[in-house]
Amino acid sequence: MATYKEPIRVGIVGTGGIGRGLAKLLARRRDFRISGILTRRRGIIEKLGLSQDLVTQHPEKIMESSDVVVVSTGDVVYSTAIIDLAFTYNVPVVTMDADTQVVTGSWLSRRGILTEANGDQPGCLAALNLEVMQMGFKPVVYGNIKGFLNTNPSLEDMVYWAQKQGYSLNSVTSFTDGTKLQIEQCLVANYLGLDIARQGMIGLRTNDFEKGAFALGQEAINRELVLSDYLISRESPPRCVHYRDPSGGSGSRA
């Protein structure tokens, strides 16, 4: 059986779906310990699945007791303030919040250690990029893949799904109408120095992941650009890199 030294103390900022899910996951690990969960909500946090004693509304308490802080709030202004506070305590920060990375990430990155989580699409694409590059391939498209997109959802539908899924109305709308997708791919493009084919990206719809990836790859080759873009496909994995190898061949990796 594996043995661990002192577990890494993790402070969680946010009690939405991502924050609650992370807390439940970390509670099952022996190499991590939740030092606290910061929230702005009043009262009992429903569906937390852990002791409410972990919850606090005092940011300083989290910073003083954490080796690393994970931020996922969906509120750029609030997240920026919390991350800036963490840096005054010399605490590194992991985000699952592409919005904050795009809006204030460049400024924050000069103030302390800041990174996006590997579990979110931008982080996964960055990790996938390293893997593909180490194999000797040259990526031409860094693709996000969504199973559903409705660019003009009704207010009634968004209210229903927000209540059903336990997310804010703003969050559910951004997931549905592509706002979140656009932000994620903007972050990927900014970080890796990629191009955008056009406003809103190309966004091919396909039932065949491989054919869709090759079609986006051809779009990039025709434009002589390396693209950040996406596919809409119910049958496909959540992200992919389409690449060319040095001999002129090409392929896709999910």
Buried (B, 14 or more C-beta within 10 A) or exposed (E): EEEEEEBBBBBBBBBBBBBBBBBBEBBEEEEBBBBBBBBEEEEEBEEBEBEEEBBBEEBEBBBEBBBBBBBBBBBBEBBBEBBBBBBEBEBBBBBBBBBBBBBBBEEBBEEBBBBBBBBBBBBBBBEBBEEBEEEEBEBBBBBBBBEEBEEEBEEEEBEEBBEEEEBEEEBBBBBBBBBBBBBBBBBBBBBBEBEBBEEEBBBBEBEEBBBBBBBBBBBBBEBEBBBBBBBBBEEBEBBBBBBBEEEEEBBBBB
